[in-house]
Amino acid sequence: MQSPSPRDDPRAFLRALFDAAVAKALPGPSIATFLPAPPRGRTLVLGAGKAGGAMAAALDAAWPAAAPLSGLVVTRYDSVPPAFAAAQARGTTRIEVVQAAHPVPDEAGRRAAARILDLAHSLSADDLVICLISGGASSLLTLPAPGITLEEKQAITSALLKSGAAIDEMNCVRKHLSAIKGGRLAAACAPARVVTLLVSDVPGDSPAVIGSGPTVPDPTTCADALAVLERHAIAVPQRIRADLESGALETPKPGDAAFAGHEVHLIATPQQSLDAAAALARSTGLDAHILGDDIEGESREVAKVHAALARQVARRGQPFARPCVVLSRGETTVTVKQKGGRGGRASEFLLGCALALQGQPEIWALAADTDGIDGVETNAGAFVTPDTLERARQLGLSGRDHLDRNDAYAFFAGLGDLLVTGPTFTNVNDFRAILIL
């Protein structure tokens, strides 16, 4: 991929870096590398996630035409690659892909998860399960544990999303309130062999956290889930609290026989996407520096650190010489303090970054979610330019006021600086690039 010149068109250059990161995360022909040989029995594909449609399409294309293949995968609404959706409508695909809501689960997701669990219970020792899991599976593969309603699960999920809880904390709770996540799907597949293919969207790439680990052992406990709920002041019905306190909602643990002989493979990770973006930047003669692929924390606070680093590079040539681009990834959080604001992690990061940069010349930034959707909005992210605050002032937009009410979307929409890509059919968490010329 050839990149625009960073000096001639900084925005186009940053967009090219984002596109390179996304392209690296697409589960295309490389999925064949991780596929086992067809079994003596049948092969069943089960899965969920924002990349579920693309993963199913890639697997369907790579699996031998003469070998039996069937299955069910659930993905986010409008996240099925068009060619595969058309083929499915014609009845020429072997894997069924259905759609449901994210980040708050809905009835369509519950029905899909129930069907997936029923399919898992039909397997024999001669059968193979290929499980496709990517970011978003925690919401899309929703099947509340007995005694818990979908409405209760929706309320708890919404509260967690607004609380500022980290992704591993949220998924710890989700696993323990589920009949299918936290290793329970693997247990249902026994005695069949299970091969899990993962597209990671979480810091550290832990299979137990990605999609709340439906086919891998869960090292967390009911006590851990209770601690998360208490730490973030999340109210739950008393009977759910009682079941957590008694351990009635405990998940399968490492060493459980349900996982014997299973395989787990990471087919796309945030670090791989960072490396692809860095390589593209360096191909233009620009130095690229990777801060990390697992940066967490409150979006606006992470933004302050990134901005301080960029200003130090611009003003002092430390710790990097200019010109350069600084790249990072991770899963930041937003604690929602006021109702009515719009925007996700990437947009809030950028607004905090713009305020902290204070109009520093020669600095541009992009932050975007690699699934193409920042939170629940229509944009993937946005851009910051050296004159962001001045243009906002001329339009009567207060960056501080918008940040205080978690309304970064409206701020960047007013400036015409939103990055809109549509669904990308993959998800390896947030991508951030700061260009210092």
C-alpha positions as CSV (number, residue, x, y, z in Angstrom):
1,M,0.0,0.0,0.0
2,Q,1.4,3.4,-1.0
3,S,0.9,6.2,1.5
4,P,0.1,9.9,0.8
5,S,2.9,12.2,1.8
6,P,2.6,13.2,5.5
7,R,3.6,16.8,4.7
8,D,1.4,17.3,1.7
9,D,-1.8,15.7,3.1
10,P,-1.5,14.9,6.9
11,R,-5.2,13.7,7.1
12,A,-4.9,11.4,4.1
13,F,-1.7,10.0,5.5
14,L,-3.3,9.3,8.9
15,R,-6.3,7.7,7.2
16,A,-3.9,5.5,5.1
17,L,-2.3,4.3,8.4
18,F,-5.7,3.4,9.8
19,D,-6.6,1.6,6.6
20,A,-3.3,-0.4,6.7
21,A,-4.1,-1.4,10.4
22,V,-7.6,-2.6,9.4
23,A,-6.4,-4.5,6.4
24,K,-3.9,-6.4,8.5
25,A,-6.7,-7.5,10.8
26,L,-9.1,-8.8,8.1
27,P,-9.5,-12.6,8.5
28,G,-8.9,-13.4,4.8
29,P,-7.1,-16.2,3.1
30,S,-4.6,-16.5,6.0
31,I,-7.3,-18.2,8.0
32,A,-6.4,-21.4,6.1
33,T,-3.1,-21.5,8.0
34,F,-5.0,-22.4,11.2
35,L,-7.5,-24.8,9.9
36,P,-7.3,-28.5,11.0
37,A,-7.9,-31.4,8.6
38,P,-11.5,-32.5,8.2
39,P,-12.6,-35.0,10.9
40,R,-14.1,-38.5,10.5
41,G,-17.4,-37.0,11.5
42,R,-18.9,-33.6,10.7
43,T,-17.5,-30.2,11.1
44,L,-19.6,-27.6,12.9
45,V,-18.7,-23.9,12.8
46,L,-19.9,-21.8,15.8
47,G,-19.0,-18.3,16.7
48,A,-19.8,-14.6,17.4
49,G,-18.2,-11.2,17.1
50,K,-17.9,-8.1,14.9
51,A,-15.6,-10.0,12.6
52,G,-17.9,-13.1,12.6
53,G,-19.2,-12.5,9.1
54,A,-15.8,-12.0,7.6
55,M,-14.4,-15.0,9.5
56,A,-17.2,-17.2,8.4
57,A,-16.8,-16.1,4.8
58,A,-13.0,-16.8,4.9
59,L,-13.5,-20.2,6.5
60,D,-16.2,-21.2,4.0
61,A,-13.9,-20.3,1.1
62,A,-10.9,-22.1,2.6
63,W,-12.6,-25.4,3.7
64,P,-12.4,-28.2,1.1
65,A,-15.5,-28.2,-1.1
66,A,-16.0,-32.0,-0.7
67,A,-15.8,-31.9,3.1
68,P,-19.0,-31.5,5.1
69,L,-19.4,-28.1,6.7
70,S,-22.2,-26.3,8.5
71,G,-22.7,-24.0,11.4
72,L,-24.1,-20.7,12.8
73,V,-22.3,-17.5,13.6
74,V,-23.7,-14.2,15.0
75,T,-22.4,-10.8,14.1
76,R,-23.4,-7.2,14.6
77,Y,-26.1,-5.7,12.5
78,D,-24.8,-4.5,9.1
79,S,-21.5,-6.3,9.6
80,V,-21.8,-9.2,7.1
81,P,-19.6,-8.7,4.1
82,P,-21.8,-7.9,1.1
83,A,-20.6,-10.7,-1.1
84,F,-21.2,-13.3,1.6
85,A,-24.6,-11.8,2.4
86,A,-25.5,-12.1,-1.2
87,A,-24.3,-15.7,-1.4
88,Q,-26.2,-16.6,1.8
89,A,-29.4,-15.1,0.2
90,R,-28.8,-17.4,-2.8
91,G,-28.4,-20.4,-0.5
92,T,-24.8,-21.1,-1.7
93,T,-23.0,-20.7,1.7
94,R,-22.4,-23.6,4.1
95,I,-22.3,-21.4,7.3
96,E,-25.3,-19.4,8.4
97,V,-24.6,-15.9,9.7
98,V,-27.3,-14.0,11.7
99,Q,-27.2,-10.5,13.1
100,A,-27.9,-9.0,16.5
101,A,-27.2,-5.9,18.6
102,H,-24.0,-4.6,20.1
103,P,-23.0,-3.3,22.7
104,V,-26.2,-3.9,24.6
105,P,-27.6,-7.4,23.8
106,D,-31.0,-8.0,22.3
107,E,-33.5,-10.8,21.7
108,A,-32.0,-11.7,18.3
109,G,-28.6,-12.3,20.0
110,R,-30.3,-14.4,22.7
111,R,-32.1,-16.6,20.1
112,A,-28.8,-17.0,18.2
113,A,-26.9,-18.0,21.3
114,A,-29.6,-20.5,22.3
115,R,-29.4,-22.1,18.8
116,I,-25.6,-22.3,19.0
117,L,-25.8,-24.0,22.4
118,D,-28.4,-26.5,21.0
119,L,-26.1,-27.3,18.1
120,A,-23.2,-27.9,20.5
121,H,-25.2,-30.5,22.4
122,S,-25.6,-32.6,19.3
123,L,-21.9,-33.5,18.8
124,S,-20.0,-36.8,19.0
125,A,-16.4,-37.7,19.6
126,D,-15.8,-38.0,15.8
127,D,-16.9,-34.4,15.2
128,L,-14.9,-31.1,15.0
129,V,-16.0,-27.7,16.2
130,I,-14.3,-24.6,14.7
131,C,-15.2,-21.7,17.0
132,L,-14.8,-18.2,15.5
133,I,-14.6,-15.5,18.2
134,S,-13.9,-11.8,17.9
135,G,-14.5,-8.6,19.7
136,G,-18.2,-8.0,20.4
137,A,-19.0,-11.6,21.1
138,S,-19.7,-10.8,24.7
139,S,-22.8,-8.9,23.7
140,L,-23.7,-10.8,20.6
141,L,-23.5,-14.3,22.2
142,T,-25.9,-13.5,25.0
143,L,-27.7,-16.3,26.8
144,P,-28.4,-15.4,30.4
145,A,-27.8,-18.1,33.1
146,P,-30.9,-19.8,34.4
147,G,-32.9,-17.4,36.6
148,I,-31.6,-14.3,34.9
149,T,-33.7,-12.4,32.3
150,L,-32.5,-10.7,29.2
151,E,-33.8,-7.4,30.5
152,E,-31.6,-7.8,33.6
153,K,-28.6,-8.7,31.5
154,Q,-29.3,-5.6,29.3
155,A,-29.5,-3.3,32.4
156,I,-26.3,-4.6,33.9
157,T,-24.5,-4.4,30.6
158,S,-25.6,-0.8,30.1
159,A,-24.5,0.2,33.6
160,L,-21.1,-1.4,33.1
161,L,-20.6,0.4,29.8
162,K,-21.2,3.8,31.5
163,S,-19.2,3.0,34.6
164,G,-15.7,3.2,33.2
165,A,-15.0,-0.5,33.9
166,A,-12.2,-2.0,31.9
167,I,-13.0,-4.7,29.3
168,D,-11.6,-7.5,31.4
169,E,-13.8,-6.4,34.3
170,M,-16.9,-6.2,32.2
171,N,-16.2,-9.6,30.7
172,C,-15.6,-11.1,34.1
173,V,-19.2,-10.2,35.1
174,R,-20.6,-11.2,31.7
175,K,-19.1,-14.7,32.0
176,H,-20.6,-15.4,35.3
177,L,-24.1,-14.3,34.3
178,S,-24.0,-16.4,31.1
179,A,-25.1,-19.9,30.2
180,I,-22.7,-20.0,27.2
181,K,-19.6,-17.8,27.9
182,G,-16.7,-18.4,30.3
183,G,-15.9,-21.9,28.9
184,R,-19.5,-23.1,29.0
185,L,-19.7,-23.5,25.2
186,A,-16.7,-25.8,25.2
187,A,-18.3,-27.9,27.9
188,A,-21.4,-28.2,25.8
189,C,-19.4,-29.3,22.8
190,A,-17.9,-32.3,24.6
191,P,-16.9,-34.9,23.5
192,A,-16.1,-33.2,20.2
193,R,-12.7,-31.6,19.5
194,V,-12.8,-27.8,19.5
195,V,-10.4,-25.5,17.6
196,T,-10.9,-21.8,18.5
197,L,-9.8,-19.1,16.1
198,L,-9.6,-15.6,17.6
199,V,-9.4,-12.0,16.4
200,S,-8.2,-10.1,19.5
201,D,-9.7,-6.8,20.6
202,V,-8.4,-6.8,24.2
203,P,-5.2,-5.6,25.8
204,G,-2.9,-8.6,26.4
205,D,-4.7,-10.8,23.9
206,S,-6.0,-13.2,26.6
207,P,-8.3,-15.8,25.1
208,A,-10.2,-15.9,28.3
209,V,-11.1,-12.2,27.9
210,I,-11.7,-12.0,24.1
211,G,-15.5,-12.3,23.6
212,S,-15.7,-13.5,27.3
213,G,-13.9,-16.8,26.4
214,P,-16.8,-19.1,25.5
215,T,-14.5,-22.0,24.6
216,V,-11.6,-21.5,27.0
217,P,-11.1,-21.9,30.8
218,D,-12.1,-19.0,33.0
219,P,-9.5,-18.1,35.7
220,T,-11.9,-15.5,37.3
221,T,-14.4,-16.3,40.0
222,C,-17.8,-15.3,41.2
223,A,-16.0,-13.4,43.9
224,D,-14.1,-11.4,41.2
225,A,-17.4,-10.6,39.5
226,L,-18.9,-9.4,42.7
227,A,-15.8,-7.2,43.3
228,V,-16.2,-5.6,39.9
229,L,-19.9,-4.8,40.6
230,E,-19.1,-3.3,44.0
231,R,-16.0,-1.3,42.7
232,H,-18.2,0.4,40.0
233,A,-21.3,0.6,42.1
234,I,-23.4,-1.6,39.8
235,A,-26.7,-2.6,41.3
236,V,-28.0,-6.1,40.6
237,P,-31.1,-8.0,41.8
238,Q,-30.6,-9.7,45.1
239,R,-31.1,-13.2,43.8
240,I,-28.3,-12.6,41.2
241,R,-26.1,-11.3,44.0
242,A,-27.0,-14.3,46.1
243,D,-26.1,-16.7,43.3
244,L,-22.7,-15.0,42.9
245,E,-22.0,-15.1,46.6
246,S,-22.9,-18.8,46.8
247,G,-20.8,-19.7,43.7
248,A,-23.8,-21.1,41.9
249,L,-22.8,-19.1,38.8
250,E,-19.2,-20.4,38.8
251,T,-17.5,-21.1,35.4
252,P,-15.3,-24.0,34.2
253,K,-11.7,-23.5,35.4
254,P,-8.2,-24.3,34.0
255,G,-7.6,-28.1,34.2
256,D,-11.2,-29.0,33.5
257,A,-11.5,-32.1,31.3
258,A,-13.9,-30.2,29.0
259,F,-10.9,-28.5,27.5
260,A,-8.7,-31.5,26.9
261,G,-7.3,-31.7,23.4
262,H,-8.7,-28.3,22.4
263,E,-6.6,-25.8,20.4
264,V,-6.7,-22.0,20.4
265,H,-5.1,-19.7,17.7
266,L,-4.8,-16.0,17.5
267,I,-5.3,-15.1,13.8
268,A,-5.2,-11.3,14.2
269,T,-4.0,-9.0,17.0
270,P,-3.6,-5.3,17.7
271,Q,0.2,-5.6,17.6
272,Q,0.1,-7.0,14.1
273,S,-2.0,-4.0,13.0
274,L,0.3,-1.5,14.7
275,D,3.3,-3.1,12.9
276,A,1.5,-2.8,9.5
277,A,0.8,0.9,10.1
278,A,4.4,1.5,11.2
279,A,5.7,-0.2,8.2
280,L,3.6,2.0,5.9
281,A,4.8,5.1,7.6
282,R,8.4,4.1,7.4
283,S,8.0,3.4,3.7
284,T,7.5,7.2,3.2
285,G,10.8,7.9,5.1
286,L,9.0,8.9,8.3
287,D,10.1,7.5,11.7
288,A,7.3,5.5,13.4
289,H,7.3,4.8,17.1
290,I,4.9,2.3,18.8
291,L,4.0,3.1,22.4
292,G,2.1,-0.1,23.0
293,D,-0.8,-2.3,22.0
294,D,-2.5,-2.6,25.4
295,I,-2.9,1.0,26.7
296,E,-5.9,1.2,29.0
297,G,-7.4,3.9,31.2
298,E,-9.9,6.7,31.0
299,S,-9.9,8.1,27.5
300,R,-9.4,11.7,28.4
301,E,-6.6,10.9,30.8
302,V,-4.8,8.7,28.2
303,A,-5.2,11.6,25.8
304,K,-3.3,14.0,28.2
305,V,-0.3,11.6,28.3
306,H,-0.3,11.3,24.5
307,A,-0.6,15.0,24.0
308,A,2.2,15.7,26.5
309,L,4.5,13.4,24.6
310,A,3.6,14.9,21.3
311,R,4.3,18.4,22.6
312,Q,7.6,17.4,24.0
313,V,8.6,15.9,20.6
314,A,7.4,19.1,18.8
315,R,9.1,21.5,21.2
316,R,12.2,19.6,22.5
317,G,12.8,16.8,20.1
318,Q,12.4,14.4,23.0
319,P,12.1,11.4,23.3
320,F,11.8,11.2,19.5
321,A,13.2,13.4,16.8
322,R,10.6,15.1,14.5
323,P,9.2,14.5,12.0
324,C,7.6,11.2,13.2
325,V,4.4,9.5,13.9
326,V,3.5,7.9,17.3
327,L,1.2,4.9,17.3
328,S,-0.7,3.1,20.0
329,R,-3.6,0.8,20.5
330,G,-5.7,-0.5,23.4
331,E,-9.1,-0.4,25.0
332,T,-9.7,2.9,26.9
333,T,-12.8,3.6,28.8
334,V,-15.3,6.4,29.2
335,T,-17.1,7.1,32.5
336,V,-20.4,8.7,31.4
337,K,-21.3,11.5,33.9
338,Q,-24.1,13.2,32.0
339,K,-27.0,11.9,29.9
340,G,-27.5,13.0,26.4
341,G,-23.9,13.2,25.2
342,R,-22.8,11.3,22.1
343,G,-19.5,9.7,21.2
344,G,-17.3,6.7,21.9
345,R,-13.8,6.1,23.3
346,A,-11.9,7.3,20.2
347,S,-13.8,10.6,19.9
348,E,-13.5,11.4,23.6
349,F,-9.7,10.6,23.5
350,L,-9.3,13.1,20.6
351,L,-11.3,15.8,22.3
352,G,-9.1,15.4,25.4
353,C,-6.1,15.4,23.2
354,A,-7.1,18.6,21.3
355,L,-7.5,20.4,24.6
356,A,-4.2,19.2,26.0
357,L,-2.3,20.1,22.8
358,Q,-3.5,23.7,23.1
359,G,-3.2,24.3,19.4
360,Q,0.4,23.2,19.2
361,P,1.6,23.8,15.6
362,E,2.5,20.9,13.3
363,I,0.6,18.2,15.2
364,W,-2.2,16.1,13.7
365,A,-4.0,13.1,15.2
366,L,-6.4,10.4,14.4
367,A,-8.1,7.9,16.7
368,A,-10.7,5.4,15.5
369,D,-12.2,2.0,16.4
370,T,-11.1,-0.6,13.9
371,D,-14.6,-2.0,13.6
372,G,-15.7,1.3,12.0
373,I,-18.1,2.2,14.9
374,D,-17.0,4.4,17.8
375,G,-19.3,3.4,20.6
376,V,-22.8,3.3,19.0
377,E,-22.3,6.2,16.6
378,T,-22.0,6.4,12.8
379,N,-18.3,7.3,12.8
380,A,-15.2,5.2,13.4
381,G,-13.4,8.2,15.0
382,A,-12.2,11.6,14.1
383,F,-9.3,13.9,13.3
384,V,-7.5,16.6,15.3
385,T,-5.6,19.3,13.5
386,P,-3.3,22.2,14.7
387,D,-6.3,24.6,14.3
388,T,-9.0,22.4,15.8
389,L,-9.6,24.6,18.8
390,E,-9.4,27.8,16.8
391,R,-12.0,26.6,14.3
392,A,-14.2,25.4,17.1
393,R,-13.9,28.9,18.8
394,Q,-15.0,30.5,15.5
395,L,-18.1,28.2,15.4
396,G,-19.0,28.9,19.0
397,L,-18.1,25.3,20.1
398,S,-16.5,24.8,23.5
399,G,-14.3,21.8,23.7
400,R,-14.3,21.8,27.5
401,D,-18.1,21.9,27.6
402,H,-18.5,19.1,25.1
403,L,-16.0,17.0,27.0
404,D,-17.7,17.6,30.3
405,R,-20.9,16.2,29.0
406,N,-19.3,13.3,27.0
407,D,-20.4,14.9,23.7
408,A,-17.3,14.5,21.6
409,Y,-19.3,13.3,18.6
410,A,-21.2,16.6,18.3
411,F,-18.0,18.6,18.7
412,F,-16.2,16.9,15.8
413,A,-19.4,16.7,13.7
414,G,-19.7,20.5,14.0
415,L,-16.1,20.8,12.7
416,G,-16.6,18.3,9.8
417,D,-13.8,16.2,11.3
418,L,-15.5,12.9,11.9
419,L,-13.9,9.8,10.3
420,V,-16.7,7.7,8.7
421,T,-15.8,4.4,7.2
422,G,-18.8,2.1,7.7
423,P,-18.4,-1.4,9.1
424,T,-14.9,-2.8,8.5
425,F,-15.8,-6.5,9.2
426,T,-13.1,-6.9,11.8
427,N,-12.2,-5.5,15.2
428,V,-8.8,-5.2,16.9
429,N,-9.7,-2.4,19.3
430,D,-8.8,1.3,19.0
431,F,-6.1,2.7,16.7
432,R,-4.4,6.0,17.5
433,A,-1.8,7.9,15.4
434,I,-0.3,11.3,16.3
435,L,1.8,12.9,13.5
436,I,4.4,15.5,14.5
437,L,6.0,17.4,11.6
